[in-house]
Amino acid sequence: MNVSVNVGMRRRRTARPGVSGRQLLVAQAAVVGSLVAALFVKEFPGIVRELRIYRMTGGLRANRRYP
């Protein structure tokens, strides 16, 4: 019999067919990245407003004026 030859030709099956670990990691990174981008876009006008107020009050040089 050629049983030993046939055993060597078999393909190994994975434990679970479906999404691999790398694909899952990429999908999670895409979800987190999109959430961070959405939060930044939503908060951008407030950040610009705060920077404008900071510049009007003198920034780091205003230590003596505003104790």
Backbone bond lengths (Angstrom), bond angles and torsions (degrees), N, CA, C in turn:
res aa  C-N    CA-C-N  psi(-1)  N-CA   C-N-CA  omega(-1)  CA-C   N-CA-C  phi
1 M - - - 1.446 - - 1.521 111.30 -
2 N 1.300 115.47 151.53 1.456 121.95 177.34 1.526 110.88 -103.69
3 V 1.294 117.52 43.52 1.460 121.65 -178.25 1.521 110.41 -68.75
4 S 1.317 118.25 -39.81 1.458 120.88 -177.40 1.527 111.64 -65.14
5 V 1.320 119.33 -35.15 1.459 122.53 177.41 1.523 110.11 -68.85
6 N 1.306 116.72 -39.56 1.454 120.86 -178.37 1.532 111.52 -68.25
7 V 1.311 118.06 -33.90 1.462 121.54 179.60 1.527 110.10 -66.78
8 G 1.311 118.40 -38.97 1.453 121.49 179.78 1.514 113.16 -70.13
9 M 1.291 119.52 -21.16 1.459 123.27 -177.60 1.529 112.99 -87.98
10 R 1.321 117.44 -11.16 1.462 119.66 -178.43 1.515 111.15 -67.26
11 R 1.327 114.84 147.77 1.458 119.72 174.36 1.519 109.06 -89.97
12 R 1.296 114.96 144.89 1.460 118.50 176.73 1.512 109.11 -79.62
13 R 1.295 116.68 135.73 1.461 121.05 177.86 1.522 108.87 -97.25
14 T 1.323 115.28 144.81 1.458 119.45 176.91 1.517 108.81 -76.88
15 A 1.302 115.50 161.54 1.458 119.97 -178.34 1.533 110.68 -65.72
16 R 1.335 116.72 -42.45 1.460 120.97 -178.95 1.520 109.13 -131.33
17 P 1.289 118.27 117.42 1.465 118.28 174.05 1.527 109.44 -74.55
18 G 1.300 117.11 143.67 1.468 120.48 -179.95 1.510 110.96 141.45
19 V 1.309 115.86 -133.31 1.457 122.38 -173.78 1.527 109.52 -83.26
20 S 1.324 115.97 130.92 1.461 120.11 177.91 1.529 109.69 -82.12
21 G 1.305 115.92 169.34 1.460 120.52 -179.45 1.521 112.40 -64.07
22 R 1.314 116.68 -38.50 1.467 119.90 -179.95 1.525 111.19 -67.84
23 Q 1.328 116.41 -40.28 1.469 119.65 178.16 1.524 110.66 -64.11
24 L 1.320 117.42 -39.73 1.452 121.26 178.46 1.520 110.75 -64.67
25 L 1.325 117.12 -40.94 1.459 121.24 178.75 1.530 111.26 -64.30
26 V 1.311 117.10 -41.48 1.466 120.80 178.14 1.522 110.49 -65.15
27 A 1.330 116.98 -40.55 1.469 120.14 179.17 1.523 110.62 -65.19
28 Q 1.325 118.00 -41.39 1.459 120.82 178.04 1.524 111.16 -64.94
29 A 1.320 117.23 -40.42 1.463 120.48 178.21 1.522 110.80 -64.11
30 A 1.330 117.48 -37.41 1.466 120.55 178.08 1.522 111.12 -66.36
31 V 1.321 117.37 -40.27 1.468 120.50 179.40 1.524 110.62 -66.18
32 V 1.329 117.01 -46.05 1.461 120.43 -179.60 1.525 110.70 -65.49
33 G 1.321 117.45 -40.90 1.466 120.83 178.23 1.511 112.60 -62.75
34 S 1.326 116.77 -40.39 1.468 118.99 179.35 1.522 110.92 -69.20
35 L 1.336 117.69 -35.80 1.467 119.51 176.87 1.524 111.75 -65.86
36 V 1.323 116.61 -41.38 1.468 120.54 178.29 1.528 110.20 -64.47
37 A 1.328 117.34 -42.42 1.463 120.85 179.01 1.534 111.13 -64.39
38 A 1.331 117.42 -40.27 1.466 120.45 178.75 1.525 110.89 -65.50
39 L 1.327 116.81 -40.73 1.463 120.39 178.49 1.521 111.11 -65.21
40 F 1.322 117.31 -40.94 1.463 120.80 178.91 1.522 111.16 -64.29
41 V 1.331 117.41 -43.14 1.465 120.74 179.80 1.523 110.30 -64.52
42 K 1.326 116.70 -38.85 1.464 120.38 -179.25 1.528 111.58 -68.29
43 E 1.323 117.48 -38.27 1.460 121.75 -175.89 1.528 113.90 -91.64
44 F 1.304 118.90 -3.70 1.469 121.48 -175.10 1.528 113.55 -60.29
45 P 1.343 120.39 -44.38 1.472 118.57 178.47 1.532 113.02 -60.20
46 G 1.319 117.91 -38.28 1.463 120.51 177.98 1.519 112.10 -66.82
47 I 1.319 116.62 -37.63 1.471 120.79 178.20 1.522 109.96 -64.69
48 V 1.321 116.68 -42.58 1.473 120.47 178.92 1.518 110.00 -63.49
49 R 1.333 117.35 -41.91 1.460 120.85 179.38 1.528 111.19 -63.10
50 E 1.326 116.89 -43.64 1.462 120.30 179.19 1.529 111.42 -64.42
51 L 1.327 117.64 -39.29 1.470 119.75 177.28 1.523 111.53 -65.03
52 R 1.329 116.55 -37.46 1.473 119.93 178.40 1.528 110.50 -64.48
53 I 1.335 117.68 -43.94 1.466 121.14 177.84 1.521 109.99 -63.39
54 Y 1.313 117.18 -41.32 1.468 121.43 179.32 1.522 111.25 -60.96
55 R 1.324 116.57 -41.64 1.470 119.60 179.30 1.521 111.43 -69.45
56 M 1.346 117.08 -36.41 1.471 119.56 -179.66 1.523 111.59 -67.39
57 T 1.311 117.63 -32.54 1.464 120.20 -179.11 1.524 112.17 -82.87
58 G 1.293 119.42 -3.20 1.456 121.59 174.34 1.510 114.83 108.48
59 G 1.313 118.44 -10.03 1.457 120.56 176.85 1.512 112.09 68.56
60 L 1.326 116.00 -138.25 1.466 121.23 -178.09 1.525 113.04 -71.67
61 R 1.331 116.51 -21.40 1.470 119.71 -176.91 1.519 112.41 -79.24
62 A 1.323 118.93 -6.28 1.457 121.96 -172.87 1.528 113.00 -93.34
63 N 1.314 117.60 23.99 1.469 120.05 -177.99 1.521 112.73 -60.26
64 R 1.316 118.03 -38.88 1.463 120.92 -177.17 1.516 111.67 -77.75
65 R 1.324 118.25 -31.21 1.468 121.43 -176.43 1.517 113.22 -74.35
66 Y 1.329 117.34 -37.91 1.465 121.17 -175.16 1.528 109.19 -122.21
67 P 1.324 116.90 89.37 1.468 118.85 -176.92 1.521 112.65 -70.92
